[in-house]
């Protein structure tokens, strides 16, 4: 489990201060390298890194199909971890944007210096399916028990893939909400799993990058615990993706695709 126990002092409002120890999530620099070319340094929870490499490579638009990924090698370095991704020789070479900054935990446009560099990865388009409120409620009810690292640290996000009936199929955790989603997508790519009628459930706010990454994989429904940004709603509308947010066990807000939401 990627955590460390640290000493702290627990201050109480009633004046009873005590020594305390707390499980803290580990955050590690991960350098993603294509061939011999460094591409990005992402601050990441150091688990499921091969999944992360696959998901990141697809959702960043480096390749249009995960089949073009030949191998992923992990190397531990003094200052972090290096992920070397080797692409197939016949992989179409997309122009890779330069990142002048490391990828911070919550950042989606690190290193972009002009609007012309705005990332636009290829989106997998197909018809959106209906989603039931009962399935969303079932998934929400099961999610907390499927987040062991967050249960210990209360410091990481989760991305879950749910079947049409709300059964959790895979869950990935990370300090970064984008990283958690990339890990989840990568896990499904490596297993050859297509979106089908399922939906995404995310514990974070809904930013535009999460909508775009989901669309690149082919997801047509995304459910988030917190609210979306205005640009995320714009992207969901552009992709005609069902976007449900501020999801609670007794209610949810439909920002797009309300006509596809059914009660049972």
Secondary structure, DSSP 8 states (H G I E B T S, - for coil): --EEEEEEEE--TTS--EEEEEEEE--EEEEEEETTEEEEEEEE-SSSHHHHHHHHHHHTTS-SSGGGEEEEEEEEETTEEEEEEEE-TT---------SS-B-TT-SSTT--SGGG-------------EEHHHHHHHHHHHGGG-HHHHHHS--EEEEEE-TTS-EEEEEEESSHHHHHHHHHHHHHHTT---TT-EEEESS-B-HHHHHHHHHHT--EEEESS-B-HHHHHHHHHHT-EEEES--SS--EEEE-GGGEE--
